[in-house]
Amino acid sequence: EWPHRAMGPRSVREGRCALVIEARNFGESSLEGYGTSCTEAGKIAIVNGRTIIGERVWDAMRILDVLERDFADKVDMSSVVCTGNSGGGTATWYLACMEKRITVAAPSCAVCTFETSIAAMPHCMCNHIPGIRKYFEMGDMGGLIAPRHLVIAAGKLDHGFPIAGTYDAYNQALRTFEAAGCPERCELVVGELGHYNYADLLWEQIHKWGF
């Protein structure tokens, strides 16, 4: 019932191989055996000095290791696009911040100021990192992605990630790209609907960059 989230087949349509990750605490990796278990798993992660989003980023980094080690003759590691919607967009954002092997980061319905989203209303526990707001806003972390490519997608009617906060976060990120001398590598695309994966808009921009 969520065809817009079928990002694997869509990536294949774009002429790419696709690696679809079952995020930790979803599906068969949930504590219940199948479903979602972010809240309880988040509590366990905190007790161990970790976060769910940190664990998901770690998983993705290890998968990139496998691609690089075992599939170097089949996968172009100089052109790795990472995308996801909602929690997948959040994972995309933090992965791109931490992992230089991501060539293009394309998060959808996830990038927004903490002030207007995560800190302003109920959200899944997998969005939360203790103490992060003491040091910077979400958009500030765009400096960790520059000078690689970043396209942020957002929905005008997304109430969980309000569009005004997304514009603010985008402008924060854009300033870091300007400081890095590559503002043309940071873009925002806005869809007309709500919490939706705007694959058409994302891929259109990715192709404009020549990927």
C-alpha positions in Angstrom: 0.0 0.0 0.0 3.1 2.3 -0.1 4.2 2.0 -3.7 6.1 5.3 -3.5 8.5 3.7 -1.0 9.6 1.0 -3.4 13.0 2.6 -3.8 14.8 -0.6 -4.8 12.9 -1.2 -8.0 13.0 2.5 -8.7 16.7 2.6 -8.5 16.9 -0.3 -10.9 14.7 1.6 -13.3 17.4 4.4 -13.1 19.9 1.9 -14.4 21.5 1.1 -11.0 21.9 -1.9 -8.9 20.1 -1.5 -5.6 20.8 -2.7 -2.1 17.8 -2.5 0.2 18.6 -2.6 3.9 16.1 -3.9 6.4 16.6 -1.3 9.1 17.5 -2.5 12.5 14.3 -2.9 14.7 12.1 -3.3 11.7 10.8 -6.5 10.1 12.7 -9.7 11.1 15.3 -7.6 13.1 12.7 -6.3 15.5 12.7 -7.5 19.1 9.2 -9.1 18.5 10.5 -11.2 15.6 8.5 -9.2 13.0 7.2 -5.6 13.1 8.8 -2.6 14.7 10.4 -2.2 18.1 12.2 1.2 18.1 11.1 2.3 21.6 12.2 -0.8 23.5 15.3 -1.2 21.3 16.1 2.5 21.9 16.0 2.0 25.6 18.4 -0.9 25.4 20.7 1.1 23.1 20.8 4.0 25.5 21.7 1.7 28.4 24.7 0.5 26.3 25.7 4.1 25.4 24.4 3.9 21.9 21.4 5.1 19.8 19.3 3.3 17.3 20.3 5.7 14.5 23.9 5.1 15.3 23.4 1.4 15.1 21.6 1.8 11.7 24.4 3.9 10.4 27.0 1.4 11.6 25.0 -1.4 9.8 25.0 0.6 6.5 28.8 1.3 6.8 29.5 -2.4 7.2 27.4 -3.2 4.2 29.4 -0.7 2.2 32.5 -2.6 3.4 31.1 -5.8 1.9 30.3 -4.1 -1.4 33.8 -2.7 -1.6 35.4 -6.0 -0.7 33.3 -8.5 -2.6 31.6 -6.7 -5.4 34.2 -4.1 -6.6 34.0 -5.6 -10.1 30.3 -5.1 -10.3 29.5 -1.9 -8.3 30.9 1.6 -9.1 31.9 2.7 -5.6 32.6 6.2 -7.0 28.9 6.7 -7.6 27.0 5.6 -4.6 23.5 7.2 -4.1 21.9 6.8 -0.7 18.2 7.5 -0.3 15.3 6.8 2.1 12.1 8.2 3.3 11.2 9.2 6.9 13.4 7.0 9.1 15.2 5.9 6.0 15.8 9.6 5.2 17.2 10.2 8.7 19.5 7.2 8.3 20.6 8.6 4.9 21.4 11.9 6.5 23.5 10.6 9.3 25.2 8.0 7.1 26.2 10.7 4.6 27.6 12.8 7.4 29.8 9.9 8.7 30.6 8.0 5.5 32.6 9.6 2.6 31.8 6.7 0.3 28.3 8.1 -0.1 28.6 10.2 -3.3 25.0 11.6 -3.3 22.8 11.8 -0.3 19.1 12.0 -1.1 17.0 12.0 2.1 13.2 12.5 1.8 10.9 13.8 4.5 13.5 13.7 7.3 15.7 16.9 7.3 14.2 19.6 9.4 15.3 21.7 12.3 15.2 20.0 15.7 13.4 23.1 16.9 10.4 22.6 14.7 10.3 18.9 14.4 12.0 16.4 16.7 12.0 18.7 19.7 8.5 20.1 19.0 6.3 17.1 18.7 6.1 13.3 19.3 8.4 11.3 17.1 9.8 7.8 16.9 12.6 7.2 19.4 14.9 6.3 16.5 15.2 10.0 15.7 16.8 11.0 19.0 20.4 11.4 19.9 21.1 12.5 23.5 22.7 16.0 23.7 22.9 16.7 20.0 20.9 19.9 20.2 23.4 21.4 22.6 26.0 21.6 19.8 24.2 22.2 16.5 21.0 22.1 14.5 20.4 19.4 12.0 21.2 21.6 9.0 24.6 22.5 10.4 25.7 18.9 9.9 25.5 19.5 6.1 29.1 20.6 6.5 30.0 17.0 7.0 28.5 16.1 3.7 30.1 18.9 1.6 31.7 18.9 -0.9 29.8 15.8 -1.9 26.2 16.1 -3.3 23.1 16.6 -1.2 19.5 16.8 -2.4 16.8 17.1 0.3 13.2 16.3 -0.5 10.3 17.6 1.5 6.5 17.6 1.3 4.5 20.9 1.7 1.9 19.1 3.8 4.3 17.0 6.0 3.2 17.8 9.5 5.9 15.7 11.2 8.6 17.6 9.4 7.1 21.1 8.8 8.1 22.7 5.5 9.2 25.9 7.2 11.7 24.0 9.4 12.9 22.1 6.4 13.7 25.3 4.5 15.6 26.5 7.6 17.6 23.3 7.8 18.3 23.4 4.1 19.5 27.0 4.3 21.8 26.0 7.2 23.2 23.2 5.1 23.5 25.5 2.1 25.7 27.9 4.1 28.1 25.1 4.8 28.3 24.2 1.1 28.9 27.8 0.3 31.7 27.9 2.8 33.1 24.8 1.1 32.9 26.6 -2.3 30.2 24.3 -3.8 26.7 25.6 -3.2 25.5 24.1 -6.5 25.9 20.7 -4.9 23.2 21.3 -2.3 19.6 21.4 -3.4 16.1 21.2 -2.0 13.1 19.8 -3.9 9.5 20.2 -2.6 6.6 18.0 -3.4 2.9 18.9 -3.1 1.9 16.2 -0.7 2.8 15.1 2.8 5.1 12.5 4.3 6.0 10.9 1.0 9.0 9.6 -0.9 9.5 12.1 -3.7 11.6 9.8 -5.9 10.8 11.6 -9.2 12.1 14.9 -7.8 15.1 13.4 -6.2 16.2 11.4 -9.3 15.6 14.4 -11.6 18.1 16.4 -9.5 20.6 13.5 -9.3 20.6 13.2 -13.1 21.1 17.0 -13.4 24.4 16.4 -11.5 25.3 13.8 -14.0 24.9 10.7 -11.8 
